[in-house]
Amino acid sequence: TWSVPVKTVVGIVLDAHQPMFLVWGPQRTLLYNDSYAAILGNKHPGALGRDFFEVWSEIQADLVPIVETAYAGGAVHMDEIHLVLERHGYREDAYFSFSYTPLHREGGGSDGFLCACNEITRQVSAYRRLLEGEAALRAREAQFRTLAQAVPNQVWTATNDGRLDWFNNKVLSESGVSPRDLAGDGWTRIVHPEDLPGAAQAWAAALATASLYEAEFRIRRADGTYRWHISRAEPVRAEDGSVRWIGTNSDIHSQKTALSELSAARQTLEREVEERTRERNRLWENSQDISVVLDREGRFRAVNPAMTRTLGWLPEEMIGRPVFDFILADDMTTVEDALEQAQLGALEPTAVRYRHKDGGFRWISWVAAPEEIQRADDD
């Protein structure tokens, strides 16, 4: 028969919600509650009343030292013990935290022990996956930083809220500013004041939408000079949904300078063309000599005011009509030859008779040249 104290302990085991068991007597008889039955797996219900070592024969070598300690009257506590169990038809890793409390007898030692335990396999596995993930993350970060130090561009990273937290050596050496002074929003101190509002606005917009950041601005170098850079940053999402930013600053100062010089040269050329056009128009309008433009078929495309003053024809009466409509028939062959020679580059003066609007004619000496305004002298 069991003593009253043992019955009391058995009652505690059976009433407990936590997994608990009792190992009692020299045969190490195992008694347990429903919560511990779940830990036993397919060993339950056959494990009830059997030798504790027989039930867990696959881990007996692990159990013997701690069971002997408990039977000798010593308490045992372990926060995390790794055991390889066979409770579902296969070997599996399992982790437990437990306490063995000996049931002391008079004269020393104990007749058994009470165990309160918890299986922590899931927690341990999750924690180890976390550690492995953190180790892998550190390895990737180390690899990234190695690559970032090797590229010719400035490279930086930022937190989810846009605070810069890492810079490669090129940023530090070219700016002459320490990482501590650049961190957070300290990068703004090396951006040209004229460019900062636009750069900051673009950065805020990218942060708000987690979209690509791109901006052009001047960055101050260690010697105090500024150079143009294009800055780009991509948001990188982690598995937990958090965002980090990886950015680069590429020097485009030479391209910017070349474009600026090209723009200045183009503006200068445009001004020169405008001035030459105005000068040509002044000559066209004010010249006492007749100037006309003919197309390839010999039709008038433009005539200057000297034509009206000399021959009486208004521009709208001539434009679109062939030059031969205004030349005496006897001189047409001469005009045809002159136009043909002009296409070959010959610039010989030719005198022909042009019809005046009043019905008479005027001798006109003229020179034809390809793609140029033709000029004539009133004879």
Buried (B, 14 or more C-beta within 10 A) or exposed (E): EEEEEBEEBBEBBEEBEEBBBBBBEEEBBBBBBEBBBEBBBEBBEEBBEBBBBEBBEEBBEBBEEBBEBBBEBBEBEEEEBEBEBBBEEEEEEBBBBBBBBBBEEEEEBBBBBBBBBBBBBEEBEEEEEEEEEEEEEEEEEEEBBEEBEEEEBBBBBBBBEBEBBBBBEBBBEBBEBEBEBBBBEBBBEBBBEEBBEEBBEBBEEBBEEEEEBEBBBBBBBEEEEBBBBBBBBBBEEEEEEEBBBBBBBBBBBEEBEEEEEEEEEEEEEEEEEEEEEEEEEEBBEEBEBBBBBBEEEBBBEBBBBBBBEBBBBEBEBBBEEBBBEBBBEEBEEBBBEBBEBBEEEEEEEBBBBBBBEEEEBBEBEBBBEEEEBBBBBBE
